[in-house]
Amino acid sequence: MAEAKTHELVVSVSPHIRGKETVGRIMWTVNLSLLPAFIMSVYYFGPRAVYVTGLCIVASVLFEHAFQVSLKKKTTIGDGSAFLTGLLLGLNLPASSPFFIPIIGSFIAIVITKLLFGGLGYNIFNPALIGRAFLLISFPKLLTTWTEPTAKFIDMDAKTTATPLGILKEEGLVRLMEVFGSKTELYKSLFMGSTAGSLGETSAIALLIGAALLLARGYITWHIPVSYVATVGALAWVFGGEGLFTGDPLIHILSGSLILGAFFMATDYVSGPTVRKGQLIYGIGCGAITMLIRLKGGFPEGVMFAILLMNCFAPLIDRAVKPDLFGAVKEQKK
């Protein structure tokens, strides 16, 4: 008689079903999605964009490698997270940043914000934004000196100028129209990227191309970016003009680092909520704080502070809106 087949039962910890996606694949895809924004930064700001962004990336990778080697831990630079932090930090800096700015910012982002908290998956705040926040507080003049885009790869006579949000806040909409000629030209400049600002925040079309890739791959969902952008647009329309319901939402949506922040930093897996309902609340909170700072605060831009402040509330939001366990029965009050 043939022997009966035996089936071996293998018991292991969850997850029992694994997908093909890995941390490395996700991180490198996000890096790829930022390539259009980086290309446009090079087009408008020339070699300085390569210098500043490249220095941030190299410093971030080296700091992570050196820290982990010094503690005799396995290095994780291959997963692309340190590269992404450096890239995001670089795209959030002005083209005129001196060499020590990317180095200091990368150290704060990688060592202080990420590794000292336990590494990827344990950081409370977005590392790149903490790095930039530290630089803005420590070197405010250097972080608010903006270079006029020239659309020339080599320009030895770079001029400094104000950002559209800076002009709007300090001098008003009339002056902003005088600078750009008309609203059509202003929208065109904001959409393409021919305005002053941080390296990676000026070109809305380049950022949206990258965001479309992340949405198509399912690496991010619409909940945070759409609720964030919609809240900014609504509040800009209601409170951003001379009277109620007279503001221009498109200027506020296309200006500053809103699109970069909404699609690439507020959607950070680690520092943001995981529950869909919580992500909507998170996005609305980011939008409200952004507009509060833009309209009433001392800075013309509020995206960085808004996301960092909402990072603090992400765990509480998730706890407040967490779904009921499947099959759980609520106890009835006696």
Helices and strands as residue ranges (DSSP letters): H 23-33, H 35-45, H 47-70, G 77-79, H 81-91, H 100-107, I 108-114, G 115-117, H 127-138, H 140-143, E 146-147, E 160-161, H 164-171, H 173-180, H 183-192, H 204-217, H 223-239, H 249-254, H 258-260, I 261-265, H 276-296, H 303-321
